[in-house]
């Protein structure tokens, strides 16, 4: 088991086997999570750091939420042999009257499909927390002229 976010271990089913001929520093990387792929005739292994997995999952969630990847936080931990994901970030309500709950559902579905495909891991539980509205998601209703502050004011 390889520890990830907060010391939670990632199950061995998501780690690749190491090459015994590899140097010790390459064989033991406690901050890395290996991704199972097809067997290759080339000796060695490929590992994906927890930070990279979180970045990929945050980017997928941000795309689904309609916000910037830097505004979305993704955390991962073991979920009985799968990788559980918890993302938090602002959302932009859909232009077709989509509610924030529907945006959250769409984000979970997007993470389950696209996030798992890009990260190369099996995802378990997916939790989406909408922390606010994404910038630019403010109301597009114009403010009436009677409520605006004059741009020029005379001060005596």
DSSP file (Angstrom, degrees, kcal/mol; ACC not computed):
  #  RESIDUE AA STRUCTURE BP1 BP2  ACC     N-H-->O    O-->H-N    N-H-->O    O-->H-N    TCO  KAPPA ALPHA  PHI   PSI    X-CA   Y-CA   Z-CA
    1    1 A X              0   0    0      0, 0.0     2,-0.5     0, 0.0    10,-0.2   0.000 360.0 360.0 360.0 138.4    0.0    0.0    0.0
    2    2 A X  E     -A   10   0A   0      8,-1.5     8,-3.1    32,-0.1     2,-0.1  -0.941 360.0-123.0-110.9 127.2    1.2    3.5   -0.9
    3    3 A X  E     +A    9   0A   0     -2,-0.5     6,-0.3     6,-0.3     2,-0.2  -0.419  37.6 166.1 -71.1 142.7    0.2    6.4    1.3
    4    4 A X  E >>  +A    8   0A   0      4,-3.2     3,-2.2     1,-0.3     4,-0.6  -0.558  47.7   7.3-133.1-158.6   -1.7    9.3   -0.3
    5    5 A X  G >4 S-     0   0    0      1,-0.3     3,-1.4     2,-0.2    -1,-0.3   0.212 135.1  -6.8 -28.4 115.8   -3.7   12.3    0.9
    6    6 A X  G 34 S-     0   0    0      1,-0.3    -1,-0.3    -3,-0.1     3,-0.1   0.701 126.4 -64.0  68.2  20.4   -3.5   12.5    4.7
    7    7 A X  G <4 S+     0   0    0     -3,-2.2     2,-0.3     1,-0.3    -1,-0.3   0.475  91.5 146.8  84.7   0.3   -1.7    9.2    5.0
    8    8 A X  E <<  -A    4   0A   0     -3,-1.4    -4,-3.2    -4,-0.6    -1,-0.3  -0.546  48.2-123.2 -70.8 132.9   -4.6    7.1    3.6
    9    9 A X  E     -A    3   0A   0     -6,-0.3     2,-0.5    -2,-0.3    69,-0.4  -0.498   9.9-137.0 -79.8 146.7   -3.1    4.2    1.8
   10   10 A X  E     -A    2   0A   0     -8,-3.1    -8,-1.5    -2,-0.2    73,-0.1  -0.868  38.0-103.7 -95.1 134.7   -3.9    3.5   -1.9
   11   11 A X    >   -     0   0    0     -2,-0.5     3,-2.0    71,-0.2     4,-0.2  -0.136  21.7-115.6 -62.7 154.5   -4.6   -0.2   -2.4
   12   12 A X  G >  S+     0   0    0      1,-0.3     3,-1.7     2,-0.2    -1,-0.1   0.734 109.3  75.6 -60.7 -22.6   -2.0   -2.4   -4.0
   13   13 A X  G 3  S+     0   0    0      1,-0.3    -1,-0.3    69,-0.0    23,-0.2   0.697  97.1  47.1 -66.2 -16.8   -4.4   -3.0   -6.9
   14   14 A X  G <  S+     0   0    0     -3,-2.0     2,-0.4    21,-0.1    -1,-0.3   0.366  98.5  85.1-103.6   5.1   -3.6    0.5   -8.1
   15   15 A X  S <  S-     0   0    0     -3,-1.7     2,-0.1    -4,-0.2    20,-0.1  -0.851  72.6-132.8-107.1 144.2    0.2    0.2   -7.8
   16   16 A X        -     0   0    0     -2,-0.4     2,-0.2    30,-0.2    18,-0.1  -0.460  30.6 -96.9 -86.5 163.4    2.4   -1.4  -10.4
   17   17 A X        -     0   0    0     -2,-0.1     2,-0.2    27,-0.1    -1,-0.1  -0.551  41.5-125.2 -77.9 146.6    5.1   -3.9   -9.7
   18   18 A X        -     0   0    0     -2,-0.2     2,-0.6    27,-0.1     9,-0.1  -0.567  16.9-111.9 -93.3 157.8    8.5   -2.5   -9.4
   19   19 A X    >   -     0   0    0     -2,-0.2     3,-2.0     1,-0.1    26,-0.1  -0.776  18.6-148.0 -85.6 118.9   11.6   -3.5  -11.3
   20   20 A X  T 3  S+     0   0    0     -2,-0.6    -1,-0.1     1,-0.3     7,-0.1   0.764  98.3  58.2 -61.0 -22.7   14.0   -5.3   -8.8
   21   21 A X  T 3  S+     0   0    0      2,-0.0    -1,-0.3    -3,-0.0     3,-0.1   0.599  85.2 103.2 -81.3 -10.5   16.9   -3.9  -10.9
   22   22 A X  S <  S-     0   0    0     -3,-2.0     5,-0.1     1,-0.1    22,-0.0  -0.374  85.0 -96.6 -71.5 150.9   15.8   -0.3  -10.4
   23   23 A X    >>  -     0   0    0      1,-0.1     4,-1.8     3,-0.1     3,-1.1  -0.261  36.3-107.0 -63.5 156.8   17.6    1.8   -7.8
   24   24 A X  H 3> S+     0   0    0      1,-0.3     4,-2.1     2,-0.2    -1,-0.1   0.858 119.5  57.4 -53.7 -39.4   16.1    2.0   -4.3
   25   25 A X  H 34 S+     0   0    0      1,-0.2    -1,-0.3     2,-0.2    -2,-0.0   0.824 109.9  44.5 -64.3 -29.8   15.0    5.6   -4.9
   26   26 A X  H <4 S+     0   0    0     -3,-1.1    -1,-0.2     1,-0.1    -2,-0.2   0.795 112.9  51.1 -83.1 -28.8   13.0    4.5   -8.0
   27   27 A X  H  < S+     0   0    0     -4,-1.8     2,-0.6     1,-0.2    -2,-0.2   0.815 112.2  45.4 -79.0 -29.4   11.5    1.4   -6.2
   28   28 A X     <  +     0   0    0     -4,-2.1     2,-0.4    -5,-0.2    -1,-0.2  -0.903  58.5 151.0-122.1 105.1   10.3    3.3   -3.1
   29   29 A X    >   -     0   0    0     -2,-0.6     3,-2.1    -3,-0.2    -4,-0.0  -0.850  20.8-171.1-131.8  95.4    8.4    6.5   -3.6
   30   30 A X  T 3  S+     0   0    0     -2,-0.4    -1,-0.1     1,-0.3   -27,-0.1   0.684  86.0  53.4 -65.8 -17.6    5.9    7.0   -0.8
   31   31 A X  T 3  S+     0   0    0     -3,-0.1    19,-1.8   -29,-0.1    20,-0.4   0.355  96.3  87.2 -96.4   6.5    4.4   10.0   -2.5
   32   32 A X  E <   -B   49   0B   0     -3,-2.1     2,-0.5    17,-0.2    17,-0.3  -0.809  58.5-157.1-110.6 148.3    3.7    8.2   -5.8
   33   33 A X  E     -B   48   0B   0     15,-2.7    15,-2.9    -2,-0.3     2,-0.1  -0.988  18.7-138.9-120.3 121.7    0.8    6.1   -6.8
   34   34 A X  E     -B   47   0B   0     -2,-0.5     2,-0.5    13,-0.3    13,-0.2  -0.483  11.1-141.5 -78.2 151.5    1.4    3.5   -9.6
   35   35 A X        -     0   0    0     11,-0.9     2,-0.3    -2,-0.1    11,-0.2  -0.961  15.8-124.4-117.1 128.3   -1.1    3.1  -12.3
   36   36 A X        +     0   0    0     -2,-0.5     2,-0.2    84,-0.3   -20,-0.1  -0.518  44.3 156.7 -71.0 130.9   -1.9   -0.4  -13.6
   37   37 A X        -     0   0    0     -2,-0.3     2,-0.1     1,-0.1     3,-0.1  -0.690  48.3 -54.7-136.7-169.0   -1.4   -0.5  -17.3
   38   38 A X        -     0   0    0     -2,-0.2     2,-0.1     1,-0.1    -1,-0.1  -0.461  65.1 -98.0 -73.1 148.7   -0.8   -3.1  -20.0
   39   39 A X        -     0   0    0     -2,-0.1     2,-0.4    -3,-0.0    -1,-0.1  -0.414  41.8-157.1 -65.8 139.6    2.3   -5.3  -19.4
   40   40 A X        -     0   0    0      2,-0.2     4,-0.1     4,-0.1    -1,-0.0  -0.924  23.8-135.9-120.6 145.3    5.3   -4.0  -21.4
   41   41 A X  S    S+     0   0    0     -2,-0.4     2,-0.5     2,-0.1    -1,-0.1   0.616  85.3  93.1 -72.9  -9.4    8.3   -6.0  -22.6
   42   42 A X  S    S-     0   0    0      1,-0.1    -2,-0.2     2,-0.0     0, 0.0  -0.734  83.7-122.1 -85.7 124.8   10.4   -3.0  -21.5
   43   43 A X  S    S+     0   0    0     -2,-0.5     2,-0.3     2,-0.0    -2,-0.1  -0.310  70.6  52.6 -66.3 150.4   11.7   -3.3  -17.9
   44   44 A X  S    S-     0   0    0     -4,-0.1     2,-0.3   -27,-0.1    -4,-0.1  -0.790  71.5-103.4 124.1-166.5   10.7   -0.7  -15.4
   45   45 A X        -     0   0    0     -2,-0.3     2,-0.5   -26,-0.1   -27,-0.1  -0.975  10.2-128.8-154.3 164.9    7.5    1.0  -14.2
   46   46 A X        -     0   0    0     -2,-0.3   -11,-0.9   -11,-0.2     2,-0.4  -0.986  24.9-172.5-118.8 128.7    5.5    4.1  -14.5
   47   47 A X  E     -B   34   0B   0     -2,-0.5     2,-0.5   -13,-0.2   -13,-0.3  -0.940  12.0-152.4-120.8 147.4    4.3    5.9  -11.4
   48   48 A X  E     -B   33   0B   0    -15,-2.9   -15,-2.7    -2,-0.4    -2,-0.0  -0.978  22.2-127.6-118.7 121.6    1.9    8.7  -11.1
   49   49 A X  E  >  -B   32   0B   0     -2,-0.5     4,-2.1   -17,-0.3     3,-0.4  -0.292  19.0-118.3 -67.1 150.5    2.3   11.0   -8.1
   50   50 A X  H  > S+     0   0    0    -19,-1.8     4,-2.9     1,-0.2     5,-0.2   0.886 115.9  58.2 -53.9 -41.2   -0.7   11.8   -6.0
   51   51 A X  H  > S+     0   0    0    -20,-0.4     4,-2.1     1,-0.2    -1,-0.2   0.882 105.4  49.1 -59.3 -40.1   -0.4   15.4   -6.9
   52   52 A X  H  > S+     0   0    0     -3,-0.4     4,-2.5     2,-0.2    -1,-0.2   0.914 111.0  49.6 -66.8 -42.8   -0.7   14.6  -10.6
   53   53 A X  H  X S+     0   0    0     -4,-2.1     4,-2.6     1,-0.2     5,-0.2   0.931 111.8  48.4 -60.6 -45.2   -3.8   12.5   -9.9
   54   54 A X  H  X S+     0   0    0     -4,-2.9     4,-2.5     1,-0.2    -1,-0.2   0.892 110.9  51.9 -62.7 -38.1   -5.4   15.3   -7.9
   55   55 A X  H  X S+     0   0    0     -4,-2.1     4,-2.2    -5,-0.2    -2,-0.2   0.915 110.7  46.6 -64.0 -43.9   -4.5   17.8  -10.7
   56   56 A X  H  X S+     0   0    0     -4,-2.5     4,-2.2     2,-0.2    -2,-0.2   0.939 115.2  45.9 -63.4 -47.1   -6.1   15.7  -13.4
   57   57 A X  H  X S+     0   0    0     -4,-2.6     4,-2.4     1,-0.2    -2,-0.2   0.876 112.4  50.9 -66.5 -37.0   -9.3   15.1  -11.3
   58   58 A X  H  X S+     0   0    0     -4,-2.5     4,-2.7    -5,-0.2    -1,-0.2   0.897 110.0  50.6 -65.5 -39.7   -9.5   18.8  -10.3
   59   59 A X  H  X S+     0   0    0     -4,-2.2     4,-2.1     2,-0.2    -2,-0.2   0.910 111.5  47.0 -65.5 -42.1   -9.2   19.8  -14.0
   60   60 A X  H  X S+     0   0    0     -4,-2.2     4,-2.0     2,-0.2    -2,-0.2   0.928 114.6  47.3 -64.3 -44.2  -12.0   17.4  -15.1
   61   61 A X  H  X S+     0   0    0     -4,-2.4     4,-2.7     1,-0.2    -2,-0.2   0.908 110.2  52.6 -64.0 -41.3  -14.2   18.6  -12.2
   62   62 A X  H  X>S+     0   0    0     -4,-2.7     5,-2.2     1,-0.2     4,-1.6   0.900 107.9  51.3 -61.8 -40.7  -13.4   22.3  -13.0
   63   63 A X  H  <5S+     0   0    0     -4,-2.1    -1,-0.2     1,-0.2    -2,-0.2   0.922 113.5  44.4 -61.6 -43.4  -14.5   21.7  -16.6
   64   64 A X  H  <5S+     0   0    0     -4,-2.0    -2,-0.2     1,-0.2    -1,-0.2   0.861 115.4  47.8 -69.0 -35.9  -17.7   20.2  -15.5
   65   65 A X  H  <5S-     0   0    0     -4,-2.7    27,-3.0    -5,-0.2    -1,-0.2   0.690 109.6-121.9 -78.4 -18.7  -18.4   22.9  -12.9
   66   66 A X  T  <5S+     0   0    0     -4,-1.6     2,-0.2     1,-0.3    -3,-0.2   0.792  74.6 108.8  81.3  28.9  -17.6   25.7  -15.3
   67   67 A X  S   <S-     0   0    0     -5,-2.2    -1,-0.3    -6,-0.2     2,-0.2  -0.688  76.0 -78.8-126.7-178.9  -14.8   27.1  -13.2
   68   68 A X    >   -     0   0    0     -2,-0.2     3,-1.5     1,-0.1     4,-0.4  -0.571  34.0-125.3 -83.8 146.9  -11.0   27.3  -13.4
   69   69 A X  G >  S+     0   0    0      1,-0.3     3,-1.3    -2,-0.2    -1,-0.1   0.835 110.3  60.7 -59.8 -33.6   -8.9   24.3  -12.4
   70   70 A X  G 3  S+     0   0    0      1,-0.2    -1,-0.3     3,-0.0   -11,-0.0   0.678 100.4  55.7 -68.1 -16.8   -7.0   26.4   -9.8
   71   71 A X  G <  S+     0   0    0     -3,-1.5     2,-0.4   -13,-0.1    19,-0.3   0.516  95.4  79.9 -91.2  -6.4  -10.3   27.1   -8.0
   72   72 A X    <   -     0   0    0     -3,-1.3     2,-0.5    -4,-0.4    17,-0.2  -0.877  63.7-156.9-109.2 132.7  -11.1   23.4   -7.5
   73   73 A X  E     -C   88   0C   0     15,-3.0    15,-2.4    -2,-0.4     2,-0.4  -0.915   8.6-166.8-107.3 130.1   -9.6   21.3   -4.8
   74   74 A X  E     -C   87   0C   0     -2,-0.5     2,-0.4    13,-0.2    13,-0.2  -0.965   4.2-174.3-118.7 133.9   -9.5   17.5   -5.3
   75   75 A X  E     -C   86   0C   0     11,-2.5    11,-2.5    -2,-0.4     2,-0.3  -0.953   5.8-164.5-123.5 145.8   -8.7   15.0   -2.5
   76   76 A X  E     +C   85   0C   0     -2,-0.4     2,-0.3     9,-0.2     9,-0.2  -0.949  14.4 157.2-131.1 150.8   -8.3   11.3   -2.9
   77   77 A X  E     -C   84   0C   0      7,-1.7     7,-3.3    -2,-0.3     2,-0.2  -0.968  47.0 -72.0-159.9 170.0   -8.2    8.3   -0.6
   78   78 A X  E     -C   83   0C   0    -69,-0.4     2,-0.2    -2,-0.3     5,-0.2  -0.442  34.4-175.2 -71.1 137.2   -8.7    4.6   -0.6
   79   79 A X  E >  S-C   82   0C   0      3,-2.9     3,-0.8    -2,-0.2    -1,-0.1  -0.657  71.0 -58.5-132.7  76.2  -12.3    3.3   -1.0
   80   80 A X  T 3  S-     0   0    0      1,-0.3     3,-0.1    -2,-0.2    -2,-0.0   0.912 119.5 -29.1  51.1  51.8  -12.1   -0.5   -0.6
   81   81 A X  T 3  S+     0   0    0      1,-0.4    -1,-0.3    43,-0.0     2,-0.3   0.355 128.1  84.2  95.2  -6.0   -9.7   -1.0   -3.5
   82   82 A X  E <  S-C   79   0C   0     -3,-0.8    -3,-2.9    39,-0.1     2,-0.7  -0.736  84.7-101.4-119.9 172.0  -10.8    1.9   -5.5
   83   83 A X  E     -Cd  78 123C   0     39,-2.5    41,-2.1    -2,-0.3     2,-0.3  -0.859  31.9-152.7-100.2 113.8   -9.8    5.6   -5.4
   84   84 A X  E     -C   77   0C   0     -7,-3.3    -7,-1.7    -2,-0.7     2,-0.4  -0.630  11.9-156.8 -83.5 143.8  -12.4    7.8   -3.7
   85   85 A X  E     -Cd  76 126C   0     40,-2.7    42,-2.9    -2,-0.3     2,-0.4  -0.970  15.0-175.0-126.6 136.0  -12.5   11.4   -4.9
   86   86 A X  E     -Cd  75 127C   0    -11,-2.5   -11,-2.5    -2,-0.4     2,-0.4  -0.976  12.3-175.4-128.2 117.8  -13.8   14.5   -3.1
   87   87 A X  E     -Cd  74 128C   0     40,-2.8    42,-2.7    -2,-0.4     2,-0.4  -0.903   6.1-172.1-115.6 144.2  -13.8   17.8   -5.0
   88   88 A X  E     +Cd  73 129C   0    -15,-2.4   -15,-3.0    -2,-0.4     2,-0.3  -1.000  27.8 115.1-133.3 132.0  -14.7   21.2   -3.8
   89   89 A X  E     - d   0 130C   0     40,-2.0    42,-1.7    -2,-0.4    43,-0.5  -0.971  60.0 -73.4-179.7 169.6  -15.1   24.3   -5.9
   90   90 A X  E     - d   0 132C   0    -19,-0.3     2,-0.3    -2,-0.3    43,-0.3  -0.425  43.9-150.6 -76.5 154.5  -17.3   27.0   -7.3
   91   91 A X  E     - d   0 133C   0     41,-2.6    43,-2.2    -2,-0.1     2,-0.6  -0.901  11.2-139.2-126.1 154.6  -19.8   26.2  -10.0
   92   92 A X        -     0   0    0    -27,-3.0     3,-0.1    -2,-0.3    41,-0.1  -0.964  30.8-123.4-111.1 117.4  -21.4   28.1  -12.9
   93   93 A X        -     0   0    0     -2,-0.6     6,-0.1    44,-0.2     7,-0.1  -0.283  38.3 -95.6 -58.7 145.0  -25.1   27.3  -13.2
   94   94 A X    >   -     0   0    0      4,-0.5     3,-1.0     5,-0.2     4,-0.1  -0.238  21.5-129.2 -62.5 149.7  -26.0   26.0  -16.7
   95   95 A X  T 3  S+     0   0    0      1,-0.3    -1,-0.1     2,-0.2    -2,-0.1   0.680 104.7  65.0 -73.4 -17.5  -27.3   28.5  -19.2
   96   96 A X  T 3  S-     0   0    0      1,-0.0    -1,-0.3     0, 0.0    -2,-0.1   0.054 131.5 -85.1 -94.7  27.2  -30.3   26.2  -20.0
   97   97 A X  S <  S+     0   0    0     -3,-1.0     2,-0.2     1,-0.2    -2,-0.2   0.658  72.8 165.5  82.8  16.0  -31.7   26.7  -16.5
   98   98 A X        -     0   0    0     -4,-0.1    -4,-0.5     1,-0.1    -1,-0.2  -0.473  30.1-133.4 -68.1 132.0  -29.6   23.9  -15.0
   99   99 A X     >  -     0   0    0     -2,-0.2     4,-2.1    -6,-0.1    -5,-0.2  -0.319  21.6-107.8 -80.9 167.7  -29.6   24.0  -11.2
  100  100 A X  H  > S+     0   0    0      1,-0.2     4,-2.3     2,-0.2     5,-0.1   0.855 121.4  55.6 -64.0 -34.4  -26.6   23.7   -9.0
  101  101 A X  H  > S+     0   0    0      2,-0.2     4,-2.3     1,-0.2    -1,-0.2   0.917 107.9  48.2 -63.3 -42.6  -27.7   20.2   -8.0
  102  102 A X  H  > S+     0   0    0      2,-0.2     4,-2.5     1,-0.2    -2,-0.2   0.871 109.5  52.6 -66.2 -36.4  -27.8   19.2  -11.6
  103  103 A X  H  X S+     0   0    0     -4,-2.1     4,-2.2     2,-0.2    -1,-0.2   0.914 109.4  50.4 -62.9 -42.2  -24.3   20.7  -12.2
  104  104 A X  H  X S+     0   0    0     -4,-2.3     4,-2.2     2,-0.2    -2,-0.2   0.908 110.7  48.0 -61.5 -43.7  -23.1   18.6   -9.2
  105  105 A X  H  X S+     0   0    0     -4,-2.3     4,-2.4     2,-0.2    -2,-0.2   0.923 111.6  49.9 -62.6 -44.7  -24.6   15.4  -10.7
  106  106 A X  H  X S+     0   0    0     -4,-2.5     4,-2.5     1,-0.2    -1,-0.2   0.874 109.7  52.5 -61.9 -37.2  -23.1   16.2  -14.1
  107  107 A X  H  X S+     0   0    0     -4,-2.2     4,-2.5     2,-0.2    -1,-0.2   0.918 108.8  49.2 -65.6 -43.8  -19.7   16.8  -12.4
  108  108 A X  H  X S+     0   0    0     -4,-2.2     4,-2.4     2,-0.2    -2,-0.2   0.921 113.0  47.3 -60.8 -44.0  -19.9   13.4  -10.6
  109  109 A X  H  X S+     0   0    0     -4,-2.4     4,-1.9     2,-0.2     5,-0.2   0.897 111.9  50.5 -65.2 -40.1  -20.8   11.6  -13.9
  110  110 A X  H  X>S+     0   0    0     -4,-2.5     4,-1.7     2,-0.2     5,-1.4   0.897 111.4  48.0 -64.2 -41.0  -17.9   13.4  -15.7
  111  111 A X  I  <>S+     0   0    0     -4,-2.5     5,-1.3     3,-0.2    -2,-0.2   0.910 109.7  53.1 -64.9 -41.7  -15.4   12.4  -13.0
  112  112 A X  I  <5S+     0   0    0     -4,-2.4    11,-0.2    -5,-0.2    -2,-0.2   0.884 124.0  25.8 -61.7 -38.7  -16.6    8.8  -13.1
  113  113 A X  I  X5S+     0   0    0     -4,-1.9     4,-1.8    -5,-0.1    -2,-0.2   0.948 134.5  25.0 -89.4 -66.6  -16.1    8.6  -16.9
  114  114 A X  I  X5S+     0   0    0     -4,-1.7     4,-2.8    -5,-0.2     5,-0.3   0.882 121.8  52.3 -73.1 -40.6  -13.5   11.1  -18.0
  115  115 A X  I  ><S+     0   0    0     -5,-1.4     4,-2.5     1,-0.2     5,-0.2   0.924 112.2  45.8 -62.7 -44.8  -11.6   11.4  -14.7
  116  116 A X  H  >XS+     0   0    0     -5,-1.3     4,-1.7     2,-0.2     5,-1.0   0.891 114.2  49.5 -64.9 -39.4  -11.2    7.6  -14.4
  117  117 A X  H  <5S+     0   0    0     -4,-1.8    -2,-0.2     2,-0.2    -1,-0.2   0.940 115.6  41.3 -66.1 -47.4  -10.1    7.4  -18.1
  118  118 A X  H  <5S+     0   0    0     -4,-2.8    -2,-0.2     1,-0.2    -1,-0.2   0.882 119.4  44.0 -69.5 -38.5   -7.5   10.1  -17.9
  119  119 A X  H  <5S-     0   0    0     -4,-2.5    -1,-0.2    -5,-0.3    -2,-0.2   0.744 100.9-134.9 -79.0 -23.2   -6.1    9.1  -14.5
  120  120 A X  T  <5 +     0   0    0     -4,-1.7     2,-0.3     1,-0.3   -84,-0.3   0.799  65.0 110.3  74.7  29.0   -6.1    5.4  -15.4
  121  121 A X  S   <S-     0   0    0     -5,-1.0     2,-0.6    -6,-0.2    -1,-0.3  -0.888  73.5-107.9-130.8 161.6   -7.6    4.3  -12.1
  122  122 A X        -     0   0    0     -2,-0.3   -39,-2.5   -41,-0.2     2,-0.3  -0.809  37.1-144.7 -88.3 126.4  -10.9    2.9  -10.9
  123  123 A X  E     -d   83   0C   0     -2,-0.6   -39,-0.2   -11,-0.2     3,-0.1  -0.704  17.4-176.1 -93.6 144.2  -12.8    5.4   -9.0
  124  124 A X  E     +     0   0C   0    -41,-2.1    -1,-0.1     1,-0.4   -40,-0.1   0.369  61.0   5.2-100.8-123.3  -15.0    4.6   -6.0
  125  125 A X  E     -     0   0C   0    -43,-0.1   -40,-2.7   -46,-0.0     2,-0.5  -0.389  65.2-159.4 -66.4 139.0  -17.1    7.1   -4.2
  126  126 A X  E     -d   85   0C   0    -42,-0.2     2,-0.5    -3,-0.1   -40,-0.2  -0.980   7.3-172.3-124.8 118.9  -17.2   10.6   -5.8
  127  127 A X  E     -d   86   0C   0    -42,-2.9   -40,-2.8    -2,-0.5     2,-0.5  -0.944   2.4-167.8-113.9 128.6  -18.2   13.6   -3.6
  128  128 A X  E     -d   87   0C   0     -2,-0.5     2,-0.5   -42,-0.2   -40,-0.2  -0.969   1.8-171.9-117.7 125.8  -18.8   17.0   -5.1
  129  129 A X  E     -d   88   0C   0    -42,-2.7   -40,-2.0    -2,-0.5     2,-0.7  -0.973  13.4-149.9-118.4 119.2  -19.1   20.1   -2.9
  130  130 A X  E     -d   89   0C   0     -2,-0.5   -40,-0.2   -42,-0.2     3,-0.1  -0.797  13.5-176.2 -90.4 116.7  -20.1   23.3   -4.5
  131  131 A X  E     -     0   0C   0    -42,-1.7     2,-0.3    -2,-0.7   -41,-0.2   0.529  56.5 -50.3 -94.3  -7.4  -18.5   26.1   -2.5
  132  132 A X  E    S-d   90   0C   0    -43,-0.5   -41,-2.6     0, 0.0     2,-0.4  -0.984  77.6 -44.3 166.2-164.9  -20.0   29.1   -4.4
  133  133 A X  E     -d   91   0C   0     -2,-0.3   -41,-0.2   -43,-0.3   -43,-0.1  -0.791  55.8-115.2 -97.3 139.0  -20.5   30.6   -7.8
  134  134 A X    >   -     0   0    0    -43,-2.2     3,-2.1    -2,-0.4   -41,-0.1  -0.399  45.0 -89.1 -67.7 146.6  -17.7   30.6  -10.3
  135  135 A X  T 3  S+     0   0    0      1,-0.3    -1,-0.1     2,-0.1   -67,-0.0  -0.292 118.6  31.1 -57.8 139.8  -16.4   34.1  -11.3
  136  136 A X  T 3  S+     0   0    0     -3,-0.1    -1,-0.3     3,-0.0    -2,-0.1   0.382  92.2 102.2  89.3  -3.3  -18.4   35.4  -14.2
  137  137 A X    <   +     0   0    0     -3,-2.1   -44,-0.2   -46,-0.1    -2,-0.1   0.304  50.0 123.4 -95.3  10.1  -21.4   33.5  -13.0
  138  138 A X  S    S-     0   0    0      1,-0.2    -4,-0.0    -5,-0.1   -46,-0.0  -0.191  77.9 -71.8 -66.2 163.3  -23.1   36.6  -11.6
  139  139 A X        -     0   0    0      1,-0.1    -1,-0.2     2,-0.0    -3,-0.0  -0.247  33.5-151.4 -57.3 139.0  -26.5   37.6  -12.7
  140  140 A X        +     0   0    0     -3,-0.1     2,-0.4     2,-0.1    -1,-0.1   0.339  58.1 121.2 -94.7   6.6  -26.6   39.0  -16.2
  141  141 A X        -     0   0    0      1,-0.1    -2,-0.0     0, 0.0     2,-0.0  -0.571  68.4-120.4 -70.4 124.4  -29.6   41.2  -15.4
  142  142 A X        -     0   0    0     -2,-0.4     2,-0.4     1,-0.1    -1,-0.1  -0.345  22.4-116.1 -67.4 147.1  -28.7   44.8  -16.0
  143  143 A X        -     0   0    0      1,-0.1    -1,-0.1     2,-0.0     5,-0.1  -0.688  35.8-109.4 -81.4 130.5  -28.9   47.2  -13.1
  144  144 A X    >   -     0   0    0     -2,-0.4     3,-1.7     1,-0.1     4,-0.3  -0.275  23.4-119.4 -60.5 147.5  -31.5   49.9  -13.7
  145  145 A X  G >  S+     0   0    0      1,-0.3     3,-1.4     2,-0.2    -1,-0.1   0.809 110.6  64.4 -59.1 -32.4  -30.1   53.4  -14.2
  146  146 A X  G 3  S+     0   0    0      1,-0.3    -1,-0.3     3,-0.0    -2,-0.1   0.720 102.4  50.3 -66.2 -19.3  -31.9   54.8  -11.2
  147  147 A X  G <  S+     0   0    0     -3,-1.7    -1,-0.3     2,-0.1    -2,-0.2   0.417  90.9 100.8 -97.6   0.0  -29.8   52.4   -8.9
  148  148 A X  S <  S-     0   0    0     -3,-1.4     2,-0.4    -4,-0.3     3,-0.0  -0.510  73.1-120.5 -88.6 156.2  -26.4   53.4  -10.4
  149  149 A X        -     0   0    0     -2,-0.2    -2,-0.1     1,-0.1    -1,-0.0  -0.781  36.6-106.7 -91.1 134.3  -23.9   55.7   -8.8
  150  150 A X        -     0   0    0     -2,-0.4    -1,-0.1     1,-0.1     3,-0.0  -0.312  20.1-139.6 -61.1 143.9  -23.0   58.7  -11.0
  151  151 A X  S    S+     0   0    0      1,-0.1     2,-0.5    -3,-0.0    -1,-0.1   0.817  87.3  47.4 -77.4 -29.5  -19.6   58.4  -12.4
  152  152 A X        +     0   0    0      2,-0.0     2,-0.4     0, 0.0    -1,-0.1  -0.944  68.1 178.2-114.6 133.8  -18.7   62.1  -11.9
  153  153 A X        -     0   0    0     -2,-0.5     2,-0.6     2,-0.0    -2,-0.0  -0.988  25.1-132.5-133.4 142.7  -19.3   63.8   -8.7
  154  154 A X        -     0   0    0     -2,-0.4     2,-0.5     2,-0.0    -2,-0.0  -0.840  22.5-167.3 -97.0 123.8  -18.6   67.3   -7.7
  155  155 A X              0   0    0     -2,-0.6    -2,-0.0     1,-0.1     0, 0.0  -0.940 360.0 360.0-113.0 129.2  -16.9   67.6   -4.3
  156  156 A X              0   0    0     -2,-0.5    -1,-0.1     0, 0.0    -2,-0.0   0.382 360.0 360.0-112.0 360.0  -16.6   71.0   -2.5
